[in-house]
Amino acid sequence: MSAAAVTSSSSSSPSFNGQQIQTNILSSVTVNTRSIHKFLKCVLLNARSLKNKLPDLHYLIYSSCVDCVLITESWLNDNIDDGLLDPNDEYVIFRKDRQSTTGGGVCVLVRKELKVRKVDLNLLNSNLEMICLDVIFYASIYRFFSGLQASG
């Protein structure tokens, strides 16, 4: 199961691995009592292995102005460096790779221009593959969860 704190949908849909994906947008934040129409563009993907889809990921993050990419079933491990995910170094990358078997894992990419802080989840079950982040966007804080329950 995966979840993200996102609301309305965008009209343009980039593709990932040959499939159209729906981007989600958070909008209408208030700063100094006036409404600003800035948008936080987020994508939630079930990748089922990023290793063989890196060109698709690069196309998505570099051509569609996505601010946050939440990925489930990343299938990454210690042999895959973060630099392979973002060769242009435009995103902060958070990962929770599955340690015991192939498959699973979650990954979140957040554009470096955004303020982001990782929420400590150490008190939870260590088999839970979950990343929790607070993204500060103008005067608002959005909390994102990306996670899977590890089997076994």
C-alpha positions in Angstrom: 0.0 0.0 0.0 1.3 3.5 -0.8 0.0 6.9 0.0 0.8 10.5 -0.6 -0.7 13.7 0.6 -1.8 15.1 -2.7 -5.1 16.7 -3.9 -6.3 17.8 -7.3 -5.0 16.5 -10.6 -3.2 18.2 -13.4 -4.3 18.4 -17.0 -0.9 17.3 -18.5 0.2 13.8 -17.9 3.8 12.7 -18.6 4.6 9.1 -19.3 6.7 6.6 -17.4 7.8 3.3 -18.9 5.5 4.0 -21.9 2.4 4.5 -19.7 0.6 7.7 -19.0 0.8 8.8 -15.4 -1.3 11.3 -13.5 0.5 14.1 -11.8 -1.0 15.5 -8.6 -0.9 19.1 -7.6 -1.2 20.9 -4.2 -2.4 24.4 -4.8 -3.6 27.7 -3.3 -1.3 28.4 -0.4 -1.8 31.6 1.6 1.1 33.9 2.4 0.6 37.3 4.2 -3.2 36.8 4.0 -3.3 36.8 0.2 -3.8 33.8 -2.0 -0.9 32.8 -4.3 -1.5 30.3 -7.1 1.8 28.3 -6.9 1.7 24.6 -7.4 3.6 21.7 -5.9 3.8 19.1 -8.6 4.0 15.5 -7.2 4.0 12.1 -8.9 3.4 8.7 -7.2 4.8 5.7 -9.1 4.8 2.0 -8.5 8.0 1.3 -10.5 8.4 -2.4 -10.1 12.2 -1.9 -10.5 13.8 1.4 -11.3 17.1 -0.2 -12.5 15.7 -1.0 -15.9 13.7 2.2 -16.1 16.3 4.9 -15.4 16.0 6.6 -18.8 12.2 6.9 -18.2 12.8 8.3 -14.7 15.3 10.8 -16.1 12.9 11.9 -18.7 10.2 12.4 -16.1 12.2 14.4 -13.7 14.0 16.6 -16.2 11.3 17.3 -18.7 8.1 17.7 -16.6 9.2 20.1 -13.8 8.1 17.6 -11.1 8.9 18.8 -7.6 8.4 15.5 -5.7 8.5 11.9 -7.0 7.3 9.2 -4.6 8.3 5.7 -5.7 7.1 2.3 -4.4 8.6 -1.0 -5.4 11.9 0.6 -6.3 13.8 -2.7 -6.1 17.0 -0.7 -5.3 19.9 -1.9 -3.2 23.3 -0.7 -2.0 24.8 -1.4 -5.5 22.7 1.4 -7.0 24.1 4.8 -6.3 21.9 7.9 -5.9 23.8 9.5 -8.7 22.3 7.0 -11.1 18.8 8.1 -10.2 19.6 11.8 -10.6 22.7 12.4 -12.7 22.1 16.1 -12.9 22.0 16.4 -9.0 18.7 18.4 -9.0 16.9 16.4 -6.3 17.4 15.3 -2.7 17.0 11.5 -2.6 15.6 9.5 0.3 15.6 5.7 0.1 14.5 2.8 2.2 15.7 -0.3 0.3 14.6 -3.8 1.1 17.6 -5.5 2.8 16.7 -9.2 2.9 15.3 -10.0 -0.6 14.9 -8.7 -4.1 12.0 -6.3 -4.7 10.2 -3.9 -2.4 11.7 -0.6 -1.3 10.6 3.0 -1.5 12.4 6.1 -2.8 11.5 9.8 -2.7 13.1 12.5 -4.8 12.4 16.1 -3.8 13.7 19.1 -5.9 16.6 20.8 -4.1 14.9 24.2 -4.2 12.3 23.0 -1.7 12.9 22.8 2.0 12.5 19.2 3.2 13.0 17.4 6.4 12.9 13.7 7.1 10.6 12.6 9.9 12.2 10.0 12.2 10.3 6.7 12.1 12.8 4.6 14.0 10.2 3.6 16.6 8.2 1.7 14.0 8.7 -1.9 12.9 12.0 -2.1 11.1 10.4 -4.3 8.4 8.2 -1.4 7.4 9.6 0.2 4.3 8.4 3.8 4.8 9.7 7.3 4.3 8.0 10.2 5.9 8.9 13.8 4.8 7.8 17.3 5.6 8.0 19.5 2.6 7.8 23.3 3.4 6.2 25.1 0.5 5.6 28.8 0.9 3.8 29.1 4.3 2.6 25.5 4.4 4.0 22.2 5.4 3.0 19.1 3.5 3.6 15.6 5.0 4.3 12.9 2.5 4.4 9.1 3.2 5.7 6.6 0.8 5.7 3.1 2.0 5.2 -0.7 1.7 4.9 -3.4 4.3 7.9 -5.8 3.8 7.0 -9.4 3.5 8.6 -12.0 5.8 
